[in-house]
Amino acid sequence: MEEKRTSVFENGLIWFGAAVSIAEILTGTYFAPLGFSKGLLAVLIGHVIGCIMLFLAGLIGGKVRKSAMETAKMSFGSKGALLFSVLNIIQLVGWTAIMIYDGALAVNGIFAVGNWIWCIVIGALITLWIMIGIKNLGKVNTVAMTALFILTIVLSFVIFGKGAMQNVTGEGMTFGAAVELSVAMPLSWLPLISDYTREAKEPVKATAVSAITYGIVSCWMYVIGMGAAIFTGESDIAQILVKAGLGVAGLLIIVFSTVTTTFLDAYSAGISSESLSEQINGKWVAVAVTAVGTVGAIFLPLADITDFLYFIGSVFAPMIAIQIADFFVLKNEEETRAFSVQNLIIWLIGFVIYRWLMGVDIVVGNTLPDMIITIILCVVVGKVRKK
């Protein structure tokens, strides 16, 4: 039986759904103290950097027809890559909990029946999405995305049509830190994108459409959050929707956007777990991750995710930098050893440099300099070894 491949349009829909999320809107509210023009510039610069990396990561998986964590084995060895599989599963469980927490908190602001009840409802819907499966989601996703698209346009009109620009006070953020916070969202999808592009009929086109769709819609979400804080003086998305008279429609925006985004996290956690052992069934791991995330959303304090975003950057920016250098520059064949000690050491250096750069204010953030340094280091060491 021929394997079913996803179309360019289906890949675009998947990444549209990934970008429409409450977490992205909430992150956008942090940019308000910069003012609209500087905030917008930071959002755009960060997303251009992040989405170029997202495209290159997805292209590797699309070309070799392997999941994100399987492509990591090409650079770090069959056992060395397990470190990233474990770290990826940890970040995906974290994201699942954060998304459910944010979604439940926002929905409860519209229809107050208790945060924990909404956590369970959202968790159950994500489980349903997982059981339907990525290859059968085409029609369901099209309907959900069309509704989200219309409702998000309405939300944009509500925020930018009625409000007047207000001075936003609050803890200031430097421009470089804002760029970094903008890079962080596309960067958090780096260890996932190949899980979807590997299934594409036309990998290069599908990867390009995925990265561009995600980049545009994610910028839009950030701008909605920033605009909400600047134009309405309100950073609680539920209150904005209530004031706009979008009760039920707002509730649908929040629930569906949370489900379509978090589904990708849970599904990819399942795929990552399959790289740990052939005996593992990814679908059931995805269901388990959703259950753990739901429990985490109910019991853990998950209000501020900036440290979590920086942790993801420090782990996965140097990882993908090494993969880019290996695949596109050095054109190395697949690593046959259990561990590529050389690349693991370079990754550790990249990780340390990223953490150090967090204390330095660079106008383009710290991901780009860290990745450039890591790529150069990887290429130099690789060329010296070949000689």
N, C-alpha and C positions, 0 to 999 in steps of 0.2 A: 504494500500500500504506500502510495507516495505521501511524503510528509507535507502537511499543510503549511504554507508559508504566508506570512502576513504581508499585506500590501503597504505601499508608501503611505496611503491615506490612513490605514489602521494605526501605523506607527505614529503618525502625526496626532491622531486622536488620543492615543495612550499618553503622549507627552503634553498635550493640552490639559488632560486630566491631572497629570502630575503637577503642573504649574498652578492650577486654580486651587489654592489652599489657604486656609485661615492662618496657618503658620507664616506664610509669605506676606500676607496682609499685615499681620502683627509685627513682623520684622521691619516692614516698611514704616511703621509708626516711629521707630527709633531714629529715623532720618530727619524728622520734622525740625529739630533745633537748628539744622544746617540751613533751613530756608528752602523754598521749592526748587530754584534753579540749580543751586549747588548740590542739593539732595538728588535731583534728577540726573545730574552729570555723574555723580558717584554710582548711582544705580546702573547707568548705561555702561560706564567703564568696567565696572565689576562683572557685569553680565557678558560683555564681549570677551573678557579674559576667560571667565568660567565656561562659556559655551564653546569656545575654540577647543579647550581641553576636553569638554564633553564630547564634541564631534570626533576628536582623535581617538578617545577611549572607545567610543562606539564603533568606529571604523575598524579598529583592531579585531574586535569580536565579530563584526559583520563579515570581514574578509576571511577569517579562519573558521567561522561558524562555531565559535565556542562562547560559553557564558563568561561573564566578567571575571569570576574567580578561576575559571579554567585558563583564561588568557594570562592571569598572573603567574601560573605555573610555567609559562613559556620563559619568563624572566627570572623567577625566583626558585625554580625547581619544584618537583612534585610535593615535597614536604615543606619547603620554605614558604610556599604560597599559602599553606594552611594557616599561618599567622594572620594573613590578611582576610582569609575566610572567617576566622573566629572574630577578628576586630570588626569585620563587616556585619556579621550576624549581631554583634553587640550594638553597633550603631543603628541597625535596622529595628531591633527590639526597642531601642531608645526612641527612634523616630515614630514607631507605631504608637508607643505610649504618649508621646508629645502631641501627635496629631489627634488622637482620640480625646486627650485632655482638653486641647484647644477647642475642638469641635463641640464637645459636651458643654464646656463652659459658655461658649457663645450661644448655643441652642437654648441652654437653660436661661439665658438672659431674655429670650423671646417667649419661651413657654416653660415656666418654672415648675418642674416636677421632681427636681433633684439631679445633681450632676451625675451621680453614680448610675441612675436609670438611663440617662442619655449615653453614658459610656458603654453600657451593656447593649443598647439599641444599635449604636454605631459599630461596635465590635461584631454583633450578629450580622449586620449588613455586609461588613468586610468579609466575614466568613462565607456568606452567600456568594459574593463576587469570586472568591477563591475557588469555591466548589463549581461555579459555572465554567471557570478556566479561561485563560488568556485567549485561546483560539476560538472560543465560542462567544466571546464578549462583544464581537463586532456590532450587532444590532442594538444590544442593550447599551453599549458605550455611546453609540451615535445618538440615541435618544437622550441619555443623561447629559452628554456634552452639549447638545443643542440647547437643552433647558438651562444648563449652567452658563452658556455663552450669552443667551438673552438676559438672564438675571444679573450677570456681571455687568453688562452694558447699562442696565437699569440702575444698578448700584453706582456706577461711574457718574451717570447723570445726576443722581441724588447728591453725591458728594461735591462734584464740581459745578453743578448748576445752581445750587441754592446758597452755598456758603460764601462768606467773604474771608479773605486771607487774614489770619490772626497771628499774633506773635506767640510762638510756642516756647515756653520756658521748660526747663528740665535739664537733666545731666547732658552737657554738651558732648559731641563726638567729633573727633578730628576727621578731616576729609579722607585721609588714608584708612582710618578704622572703618569708615562708612563704605569705602570701596571694598575692603576685605569682607565686610558683612554681606556685601552684594555678591562677591565671588563665592562666598560660602555655600549658597543654596545650589547653584549648578554643580559645584564641587562635590556636594553630598550625594549627587546622583552618579558620580563617576564609577563607583564600584557596582552599578546596577545596569547601566545603559546597554551593555553587551548582552545582557539576559534577554533583551527584546530585539536588538538589531541582528543577532545571530539567526533569528527566525524569518528575517525579511527576504522577500523575493529579490529585491534590488538593494543590496546592503548599503552602497554608497549614497544613493538617493534617499533611502529610508533614514540613514544616520543624519544626513544634512537636514532633512525635513524635521526630524526629531529635535535636533539641537536648536534649529531656528525657531520652531514652534514653541519649544520650552522657553527659549530666551525672550521672545517677544511677550508671551503671556506672563512669565515670571516678572518681567519689568513692570507690566501692567498691574500685577498684584501689589508689588512694592509701592508703586505710585498711588494706588487706591489707599493703601495704609498711610502713606505719608500725606496724601491729600486730605484724608479723613482727619488726621491730627491737625493739619494746618488750616483747613477750610471750615471744619465743623467744631474744632477744639475738642474732639471726642476721639479717644483711641480704642474704646470698647466697640467692636464691630456690631455686636448685638444691639447696642443702644442706637447706633446710627440707623440700622435697619428698622428698628421699632419706631424711631422718630420719623422715618421716611414713610411709615405706613406699610412696610413690606413684611408684615408679620409672618404669614404662612410661606410666602415666596422666599423670604429671608431664611426661614427655617430650612427650606429645601436647598437653597444655595449652600448653607453650612453643612448639612448632613451629606449631600451628594459630593461636594468638593472634598470633604474629609474622607469619605469612602473611596473615591476614585484615586486619591493620592496615596492613602495608607495601604490600599490593596497592593500597590507596586512595591512598597517596603516589605510587607509580609510575604508576598510572592517571591521576591528576590532573596529574602532570608532563607526560604525553602530551597531555592536553586543553589545558593551558597553552601547550604548544608550538604547538598548532594556531592559537592566537591570534596567533602571530608570523608565520605564513605559511599560505596555503590549500594549498600544495603538501605540507605536512608531514602524515604519517600518524601520528596520536596513539598508536595501538596499538604501532607499532614503536619509537616514542620511549620508551614505557613499558617495553618490553622492554630497550632500551638503558640506560635509567635503572637498571633492576634489575641489569643486568650491571655498570655502573659502581659502584653501591651495594655489590654483592657484593665487588668488588675493593677498594673503600674499607674495607669491614668486615674484610677479611683483613689489609690493610697499614697502616691508620691507627690512631692511639691515640684511642679514642672513649669512654673510661671516664666522663668528667665532662661532662654536656651542659648545665649551668646557663647558661654564657655564650651557648651556641647558642640556648637558650630566650629569653634576654633580647634577643638580636639579632632574633629573630622578632617579639617584642613591639614593639620600637622601630620596625620597618618596617611591620608590618601593623595595629597599633592606630590610628595616625593615618590610615592609608589607609582603613580601614573607617569611622572616625569621619566622614571627609569624605563617603563614600558614603551613610552614614546621614543626614547633614545635607542632602545634595543630594536624596536620593530621598524621604525622609519629611517633612522640614521645609520645604525650599525648593521641593520638587516640580518640580525642573528637568527640562526635556526632555533628551534625549540630546545630549551634547557633539558638535558636528559638526566642530569644528576638529581639526587634528592634535594640538595641545597645548593643554591648559588651564593656561596659565602661572600663573594665580591659584591654582588648587587644588594645583598642584605646589609652589608656594612655601609654601602653608599646610601641606602634608604635610611639607616640610623643617623648618618651624618645629616641628611636632608631633614629628618625629623627634628634633630637638635637645632639646626639652623632656623627652621620655621619658628620653634619656640623662642629662640633668641630674638628673631626679627619682630616678634609680637611686642617687644619693648622699644622698638624703633619705629618712629612715625614716617612711613614712606608713602608718597602721594598715590602710588598705584597699589597700595596694600602690601602684604607680605607673601601671598601665594605666588605671584609672578616672579619676583626675585628668587624665591626659594626654588621654584621649578627650573628657572634658567640655570642657577648654580648647579642643581642636581643633574640636569641634562648634560651640561658641560663636563662635569666630573665623570659621569657615566661614559660619555663618548671618549674622553681622554684616556681613562683607565682601559676601556675596551680596545682602543686602537693600539695602546702600548702593549697590551697582552697579546694581540694578534701578531705584532712584530716579533 
